[in-house]
Amino acid sequence: MTNGPVRSVLIVGGGTAGWMAAAALSRMIPTGLSVTLVESDAIGTIGVGEATIPPIRAFNAALGIDEAEFIAATAGSFKLGIEFVGWGATGERYLHPFGVFGFDQEGVRFHQHWLRRRAAGVREDIADYALCAVAAREGRFMPPASDPASVLSQMNHAYHFDAGLYAAFLRTRAERAGVVRVEGEVVEVIKEGERGNVNAVRLADSRILAADLFVDCSGFRGVLIEGAMQAGYEDWTPWLACDRAVAVPCATGGDGLTPFTRSTARPAGWQWRIPLQHRTGNGYVYSSAYLSDDEATATLLANLDGPALAEPRLLRFTAGRRRRQWIGNVVALGLAGGFAEPLESTSIHMVQSGISRLLALFPDREFSGVEAATFNRQADVQYDQVRDFLALHYHLTHRDDSPFWRDAAARAIPDTLAEKIALWKRAGRVFRRDDDLFAEDSWVAVLLGQGLVPGGWDRMADLTDPAMVEQRFVRLRALFADAASRMPRHADYIARVAPGRQHAA
Ligand SMILES: Cc1cc2nc3c(=O)[nH]c(=O)nc-3n(C[C@H](O)[C@H](O)[C@H](O)COP(=O)(O)OP(=O)(O)OC[C@H]3O[C@@H](n4cnc5c(N)ncnc54)[C@H](O)[C@@H]3O)c2cc1C
């Protein structure tokens, strides 16, 4: 048995996952740990991950990254949520905002009062009661206020950024903190006989890189976790049919620098629109069972805000996750660990939470398996939560204008999701399990946004005088509209914090 602390880590892969891991490990485990990252320029990175969710702010903060510096370095913009166009039915749209809906009243969730008013005949968009949504629609942005008494404390944001620039930004920091970068292609994984752990990797030019712990950030290939450790893959195609994406950046146009991501339903999937300072990222995520690559590319190119700035890039994937993310002394992060389509911008977050888990469970050289078991259990829960939330969007569609959407509505859903929907249908209740990644209000936004109004509401809401509730609703709506109208325009805010770039209007 080998004891003692891990002295060396080899990260295989230099995409967003690899450099996030390198930056975090080099900063957070300082005592004598050597970190090396090997990446192959010839293989390259996926680099299309451009939209994120709010916890990324905590990751950047833990690395000591200044927000303005980050926005400038990554050509980034601010994100207050996602607009879904044509998902519930053709011609409809709704916002899934970050932040919360209104305020709880007498201990009862805001949306329960909203449901009671709706049953009494009031027809209002619940998004009018989310400050992030109101600001997003107005094209305005402010960071949250730290004073909980301020209405601006209801703001919450994530970012859009150029993933290649983010990786480069993190690389500079990681190398400054002592991470050694090696360029080369891993062609062989050398394992020890006894326990089957990895001893070293061999590069194409015969160099050998040894380490105690290996972090597989090699993308879909999973060079170590699958190639050497044969983790196995759980295929989610029965629930999430999309298996391709075609991506292309274009010149800024259309609505310009919106502080939200847009997801527009298309005949065999959906199209993302991610506004950056210097360009807009676009992609059509689709199912190859319903659409050819040429048709998808043509549809994407016909639906851009401005001229395409590069050749469209085709990406193939299988939605799902590795059956085990950590085996022996190999931990997978990023696409090496699994992938679900970027409908709720969760992949980079999965990298972040994998890193947090690895830091919290950092092993010693015994690699007893105890830490790995906990890591894997938690990772499975989180991956499955993402799967369920994404499946919800397809399941609740009323579209019947193409075979893809008709089949989406008819497709079976995971039991965990079915249970959640059944609970919602009765009285609008959402219960988060196991520290669900998605807040209760995220579920509420998508459930209502896609037209699933529950049959009842929590009768606790009846205990508050309806006239008082009404007054509060009227005041809140006006308060949010006023607060949003006073915020700077998103483009102006960026120009102020990150001057120097060519800003879109
Ligand atoms: C279509 C699409 C859209 C996406 N959109 C979003 C989004 O909006 N938001 C979001 O959060 N995420 C998104 N993602 C996911 C996001 O792109 C990834 O999670 C993120 O970029 C991390 O990728 P990665 O570093 O794991 O893999 P990659 O970027 O593929 O990097 C893999 C690295 O491993 C190296 N490598 C591979 N094999 C070897 C080898 N044998 N030897 C040496 N090096 C090797 C490569 O050179 C590269 O450096 C999207 C993904 C796809 C496919």
The ligand as a MOL file (V3000), in Angstrom:
LIG
                    3D

  0  0  0     0  0            999 V3000
M  V30 BEGIN CTAB
M  V30 COUNTS 53 58 0 0 0
M  V30 BEGIN ATOM
M  V30 1 C -22.3100 22.0060 -29.5110 0
M  V30 2 C -21.8350 22.3300 -28.1350 0
M  V30 3 C -22.2440 23.5090 -27.5250 0
M  V30 4 C -21.8410 23.8040 -26.2170 0
M  V30 5 N -22.2830 24.9280 -25.6050 0
M  V30 6 C -22.0050 25.1240 -24.2910 0
M  V30 7 C -22.5070 26.2390 -23.5810 0
M  V30 8 O -23.1580 27.1130 -24.1390 0
M  V30 9 N -22.2340 26.3170 -22.2670 0
M  V30 10 C -21.4990 25.3880 -21.6130 0
M  V30 11 O -21.3060 25.4840 -20.3980 0
M  V30 12 N -20.9430 24.3680 -22.2810 0
M  V30 13 C -21.1990 24.2030 -23.5860 0
M  V30 14 N -20.6560 23.1420 -24.2420 0
M  V30 15 C -19.7290 22.2710 -23.5630 0
M  V30 16 C -18.3670 22.9230 -23.4850 0
M  V30 17 O -17.9100 23.2430 -24.7680 0
M  V30 18 C -17.4270 21.9820 -22.8130 0
M  V30 19 O -18.0060 21.5000 -21.6450 0
M  V30 20 C -16.1790 22.6960 -22.4210 0
M  V30 21 O -15.6520 23.3970 -23.5040 0
M  V30 22 C -15.1730 21.7320 -21.9010 0
M  V30 23 O -14.6760 20.9760 -22.9390 0
M  V30 24 P -13.4680 20.0350 -22.6140 0
M  V30 25 O -12.3450 20.8800 -22.1470 0
M  V30 26 O -13.9430 18.9470 -21.7450 0
M  V30 27 O -13.1290 19.3530 -24.0230 0
M  V30 28 P -12.3870 19.9120 -25.3130 0
M  V30 29 O -12.6460 21.3410 -25.5690 0
M  V30 30 O -12.7240 18.9520 -26.4110 0
M  V30 31 O -10.8490 19.7830 -24.9830 0
M  V30 32 C -10.1930 18.5220 -25.0060 0
M  V30 33 C -8.7010 18.7250 -24.8690 0
M  V30 34 O -8.0830 17.4630 -24.8120 0
M  V30 35 C -7.0140 17.4230 -25.7270 0
M  V30 36 N -6.8040 16.0320 -26.1330 0
M  V30 37 C -7.7120 15.1490 -26.5860 0
M  V30 38 N -7.1240 13.9730 -26.8510 0
M  V30 39 C -5.8180 14.1280 -26.5270 0
M  V30 40 C -4.6700 13.2850 -26.5920 0
M  V30 41 N -4.7490 12.0200 -27.0260 0
M  V30 42 N -3.4820 13.7840 -26.2130 0
M  V30 43 C -3.3560 15.0670 -25.7630 0
M  V30 44 N -4.4000 15.9040 -25.6770 0
M  V30 45 C -5.6050 15.4390 -26.0730 0
M  V30 46 C -7.4290 18.3490 -26.8410 0
M  V30 47 O -6.3390 18.7800 -27.5930 0
M  V30 48 C -8.0610 19.4660 -26.0270 0
M  V30 49 O -7.0450 20.3200 -25.5430 0
M  V30 50 C -21.0040 22.8870 -25.5540 0
M  V30 51 C -20.5460 21.7350 -26.1970 0
M  V30 52 C -20.9610 21.4470 -27.4720 0
M  V30 53 C -20.4830 20.1750 -28.1320 0
M  V30 END ATOM
M  V30 BEGIN BOND
M  V30 1 1 1 2
M  V30 2 1 2 3
M  V30 3 2 2 52
M  V30 4 2 3 4
M  V30 5 1 4 5
M  V30 6 1 4 50
M  V30 7 2 5 6
M  V30 8 1 6 7
M  V30 9 1 6 13
M  V30 10 2 7 8
M  V30 11 1 7 9
M  V30 12 1 9 10
M  V30 13 2 10 11
M  V30 14 1 10 12
M  V30 15 2 12 13
M  V30 16 1 13 14
M  V30 17 1 14 15
M  V30 18 1 14 50
M  V30 19 1 15 16
M  V30 20 1 16 17
M  V30 21 1 16 18
M  V30 22 1 18 19
M  V30 23 1 18 20
M  V30 24 1 20 21
M  V30 25 1 20 22
M  V30 26 1 22 23
M  V30 27 1 23 24
M  V30 28 2 24 25
M  V30 29 1 24 26
M  V30 30 1 24 27
M  V30 31 1 27 28
M  V30 32 2 28 29
M  V30 33 1 28 30
M  V30 34 1 28 31
M  V30 35 1 31 32
M  V30 36 1 32 33
M  V30 37 1 33 34
M  V30 38 1 33 48
M  V30 39 1 34 35
M  V30 40 1 35 36
M  V30 41 1 35 46
M  V30 42 1 36 37
M  V30 43 1 36 45
M  V30 44 2 37 38
M  V30 45 1 38 39
M  V30 46 1 39 40
M  V30 47 2 39 45
M  V30 48 1 40 41
M  V30 49 2 40 42
M  V30 50 1 42 43
M  V30 51 2 43 44
M  V30 52 1 44 45
M  V30 53 1 46 47
M  V30 54 1 46 48
M  V30 55 1 48 49
M  V30 56 2 50 51
M  V30 57 1 51 52
M  V30 58 1 52 53
M  V30 END BOND
M  V30 END CTAB
M  END
